[in-house]
Amino acid sequence: METTSSVTENAPIETLSQFMEFVENLPEGFDLSRGQNRDLALSPSALRLDANGNRKFTRQAAKFFLDEFKVHSHQYLPYPLDIKDDYEWMIYAQHYGIPTRLLDFTHSHILSLMFAVERAFISAESEDAVVWFLNPKALNHKYAYRSEMLNISNGDNLSLDEYRGPVAVQGRKLNVRINAQNGVFVYFQDAERPLNQLIEGDQTILRKLVIKGEYTKKILSSLYSMGIGFTQIYPDLDSVAKDIMMKKNILDYLKGEEQ
């Protein structure tokens, strides 16, 4: 039975506790989420539009990017011959900046919140951030007549372009970043509109929580107090440096709050 929350989609949040309240009152099945520091459309990088409404990359360009990544990345991958198909290549390439038809989600709602507010002390503007919550089984039931997450690494030889719309997929954790972020994906067919437009108003599949821009620093400070920083989502030496800088920013911010 769904409980009633005082935090709703129409009431942007200001604190970490409000975020936790919203998560606790989500209906069953909303297992995935995605944090964004701006309220942008839910489109994968290969299908995004420019300011004139035209696709930034043609389908030929998206194929070129992936093919070139496959050719030139072998010497940098520990087991390149172990990557099974183009879907797994997309997962790998996605995390190194190659435009693909995959949109990142995570099983960790708290990491989604971190993604949403991570630029609070970097960006000069205080735009509202958002966290999207997704019911992957409901999405796949709508577009693939499947009631489970699709696994692209279990040898089923799936053809994801045969489905009627975007589908939630999971695969092997091919690098430490995907593993740290508990990453999963929504795969889009080539001509699909943004996910939030396709299923607008269907709260059995997708829900949005807005975070007021002026409170992103406060929430990031609360996350830091719980031991969550950049190294939790980007486990590398660069993130150690980012956490050090963030710690100083937070200390200065809290000192200003006390005055």
Wavefront OBJ file of the C-alpha trace (Angstrom):
o trace
v 0.000 0.000 0.000
v 1.398 3.413 -1.020
v 1.821 5.809 1.864
v 1.208 9.526 1.731
v 4.211 11.841 1.700
v 4.350 15.531 2.457
v 6.957 15.811 -0.331
v 5.536 15.670 -3.855
v 6.755 16.286 -7.391
v 5.091 19.689 -7.269
v 7.073 20.694 -4.181
v 10.812 21.089 -4.851
v 12.949 19.861 -1.985
v 15.452 21.810 0.079
v 17.045 19.190 2.361
v 18.502 15.684 2.333
v 15.809 14.528 4.748
v 13.110 15.582 2.289
v 14.842 13.575 -0.411
v 14.910 10.509 1.823
v 11.237 10.997 2.640
v 10.367 11.098 -1.060
v 12.385 7.929 -1.750
v 10.832 6.069 1.173
v 7.355 6.811 -0.146
v 7.975 5.826 -3.763
v 5.729 2.989 -4.949
v 7.291 -0.446 -5.282
v 9.278 -0.969 -8.462
v 10.994 2.414 -8.763
v 14.411 0.794 -8.510
v 16.387 3.088 -10.817
v 17.157 6.778 -10.768
v 19.152 9.428 -12.591
v 20.419 12.732 -11.206
v 20.920 15.793 -13.403
v 22.231 19.210 -12.419
v 19.712 20.775 -14.815
v 16.227 19.803 -15.912
v 17.206 18.508 -19.340
v 15.302 16.043 -21.503
v 15.952 12.351 -20.885
v 17.766 11.628 -24.133
v 20.995 9.674 -24.671
v 23.961 11.619 -26.014
v 23.714 10.214 -29.566
v 20.106 11.417 -29.955
v 20.291 14.874 -28.389
v 19.254 17.970 -30.304
v 21.013 21.268 -30.887
v 19.540 24.728 -30.279
v 17.729 24.552 -33.634
v 16.056 21.247 -32.852
v 18.286 19.202 -35.148
v 20.144 16.080 -34.078
v 23.713 16.853 -33.056
v 24.924 13.565 -34.536
v 23.643 11.614 -37.516
v 23.177 7.859 -37.178
v 26.221 7.472 -39.447
v 28.254 9.626 -37.059
v 27.139 7.582 -34.022
v 28.179 4.377 -35.802
v 31.511 5.968 -36.774
v 32.230 6.957 -33.165
v 31.630 3.432 -31.874
v 33.576 1.760 -34.685
v 36.548 4.053 -34.130
v 36.459 3.410 -30.384
v 36.536 -0.338 -31.025
v 39.559 0.047 -33.305
v 41.633 2.366 -31.124
v 40.827 1.263 -27.553
v 42.208 -2.288 -27.590
v 45.643 -1.462 -26.217
v 44.057 0.322 -23.238
v 41.561 -2.393 -22.270
v 42.569 -5.309 -20.026
v 40.483 -7.905 -21.922
v 39.211 -6.342 -25.187
v 38.436 -9.687 -26.817
v 36.084 -10.484 -23.943
v 33.631 -7.738 -25.001
v 30.844 -9.698 -26.654
v 28.906 -7.361 -28.961
v 28.111 -3.760 -29.868
v 25.864 -3.337 -26.823
v 28.764 -4.085 -24.465
v 31.034 -1.859 -26.551
v 28.464 0.922 -26.078
v 28.570 0.455 -22.309
v 32.345 0.787 -22.341
v 32.453 3.686 -24.803
v 29.680 5.571 -22.998
v 31.835 6.056 -19.920
v 34.658 7.579 -21.942
v 32.559 10.234 -23.657
v 31.513 8.492 -26.864
v 27.929 9.420 -27.869
v 25.698 6.326 -27.754
v 22.017 5.447 -27.533
v 22.399 4.464 -23.882
v 21.169 6.697 -21.058
v 22.758 6.087 -17.646
v 20.701 5.178 -14.597
v 21.718 3.679 -11.260
v 20.249 1.407 -8.603
v 21.533 3.861 -5.950
v 19.169 6.781 -5.348
v 21.679 8.464 -3.039
v 24.281 8.470 -5.825
v 21.684 9.986 -8.151
v 21.302 12.818 -5.670
v 25.072 13.255 -5.654
v 25.079 13.470 -9.463
v 22.349 16.107 -9.262
v 24.179 18.418 -6.846
v 27.839 17.613 -7.550
v 28.440 20.951 -9.345
v 26.900 23.081 -6.588
v 30.225 24.793 -5.761
v 31.493 24.803 -9.358
v 28.680 26.304 -11.403
v 28.220 30.064 -11.226
v 24.449 29.657 -11.616
v 22.124 28.006 -9.122
v 19.742 26.217 -11.487
v 17.286 23.697 -10.126
v 18.576 20.136 -10.207
v 16.403 17.049 -10.724
v 16.370 13.357 -9.904
v 14.316 11.074 -12.137
v 12.992 7.798 -10.737
v 12.250 4.921 -13.112
v 10.291 1.688 -12.787
v 12.286 -0.470 -15.246
v 9.910 -3.423 -15.253
v 6.942 -1.185 -16.066
v 8.955 0.465 -18.868
v 9.902 -2.891 -20.382
v 6.364 -4.190 -20.064
v 5.127 -1.167 -22.030
v 7.615 -1.360 -24.893
v 8.945 -4.939 -24.936
v 6.151 -6.968 -23.323
v 8.765 -8.133 -20.828
v 8.366 -7.911 -17.070
v 12.043 -7.892 -16.142
v 15.257 -5.992 -16.792
v 16.807 -7.123 -20.076
v 20.282 -8.609 -19.673
v 22.501 -7.943 -22.682
v 25.325 -10.103 -21.317
v 23.606 -13.447 -20.764
v 23.993 -14.843 -24.278
v 20.402 -14.268 -25.435
v 21.491 -12.405 -28.591
v 18.916 -9.665 -28.046
v 18.087 -7.243 -30.838
v 17.072 -4.153 -28.899
v 16.043 -2.210 -32.000
v 13.130 -4.585 -32.550
v 11.274 -3.283 -29.493
v 8.580 -0.611 -29.719
v 10.395 1.911 -27.544
v 13.158 2.474 -24.984
v 13.993 -0.483 -22.751
v 15.896 -0.846 -19.476
v 18.956 -3.057 -19.814
v 21.764 -4.296 -17.627
v 25.065 -5.919 -18.456
v 28.369 -6.898 -16.993
v 30.134 -4.273 -14.891
v 32.897 -3.749 -17.427
v 34.935 -1.169 -15.528
v 35.344 0.154 -12.004
v 33.304 3.292 -12.666
v 30.223 1.357 -13.807
v 30.619 -0.913 -10.803
v 31.002 1.993 -8.364
v 27.946 3.746 -9.793
v 25.885 0.528 -9.831
v 25.157 1.488 -13.392
v 22.353 0.296 -15.646
v 20.973 1.837 -18.826
v 17.967 2.656 -20.922
v 18.553 1.800 -24.582
v 16.814 3.987 -27.184
v 15.838 3.088 -30.712
v 17.314 5.423 -33.288
v 14.383 7.785 -33.780
v 12.980 7.961 -30.252
v 11.926 11.150 -28.503
v 13.130 11.851 -24.929
v 11.867 9.362 -22.371
v 10.047 12.023 -20.340
v 8.112 13.071 -23.456
v 7.279 9.538 -24.544
v 5.650 8.614 -21.247
v 4.657 12.050 -20.006
v 2.156 11.835 -17.176
v 2.516 8.082 -16.625
v 3.610 8.003 -12.990
v 3.615 4.215 -12.960
v 6.859 4.394 -14.993
v 8.608 7.715 -14.388
v 8.626 10.315 -11.602
v 10.620 13.511 -11.108
v 11.848 15.288 -8.006
v 13.112 18.873 -8.285
v 15.875 20.235 -6.027
v 15.856 23.999 -5.563
v 19.029 25.475 -6.980
v 19.735 27.653 -3.958
v 19.770 24.565 -1.722
v 22.115 22.339 -3.739
v 25.135 23.432 -1.669
v 23.305 22.592 1.539
v 22.373 19.131 0.271
v 25.896 18.480 -1.036
v 27.221 19.428 2.401
v 24.812 16.940 3.993
v 25.950 14.199 1.614
v 29.566 14.945 2.472
v 28.772 14.618 6.186
v 27.503 11.104 5.403
v 30.755 10.162 3.696
v 29.573 10.541 0.118
v 31.868 12.389 -2.253
v 33.333 12.238 -5.741
v 35.380 9.117 -5.033
v 32.134 7.200 -4.474
v 30.984 7.856 -8.049
v 34.298 8.360 -9.869
v 36.817 6.042 -8.159
v 40.092 7.490 -9.403
v 42.857 9.829 -8.297
v 41.229 12.847 -9.952
v 38.291 12.398 -7.597
v 40.577 12.464 -4.569
v 41.635 15.961 -5.647
v 37.995 16.958 -6.272
v 36.999 15.747 -2.803
v 39.750 17.833 -1.232
v 38.543 20.942 -3.057
v 34.921 20.150 -2.200
v 35.799 19.729 1.474
v 37.306 23.222 1.566
v 34.266 24.690 -0.234
v 31.903 23.002 2.216
v 33.867 24.163 5.259
v 33.797 27.748 3.962
v 30.081 27.454 3.182
v 29.228 26.109 6.644
v 31.315 28.810 8.279
v 29.341 31.434 6.345
v 26.074 29.797 7.408
v 27.080 30.136 11.061
v 27.838 33.850 10.828
l 1 2 3 4 5 6 7 8 9 10 11 12 13 14 15 16 17 18 19 20 21 22 23 24 25 26 27 28 29 30 31 32 33 34 35 36 37 38 39 40 41 42 43 44 45 46 47 48 49 50 51 52 53 54 55 56 57 58 59 60 61 62 63 64 65 66 67 68 69 70 71 72 73 74 75 76 77 78 79 80 81 82 83 84 85 86 87 88 89 90 91 92 93 94 95 96 97 98 99 100 101 102 103 104 105 106 107 108 109 110 111 112 113 114 115 116 117 118 119 120 121 122 123 124 125 126 127 128 129 130 131 132 133 134 135 136 137 138 139 140 141 142 143 144 145 146 147 148 149 150 151 152 153 154 155 156 157 158 159 160 161 162 163 164 165 166 167 168 169 170 171 172 173 174 175 176 177 178 179 180 181 182 183 184 185 186 187 188 189 190 191 192 193 194 195 196 197 198 199 200 201 202 203 204 205 206 207 208 209 210 211 212 213 214 215 216 217 218 219 220 221 222 223 224 225 226 227 228 229 230 231 232 233 234 235 236 237 238 239 240 241 242 243 244 245 246 247 248 249 250 251 252 253 254 255 256 257 258 259
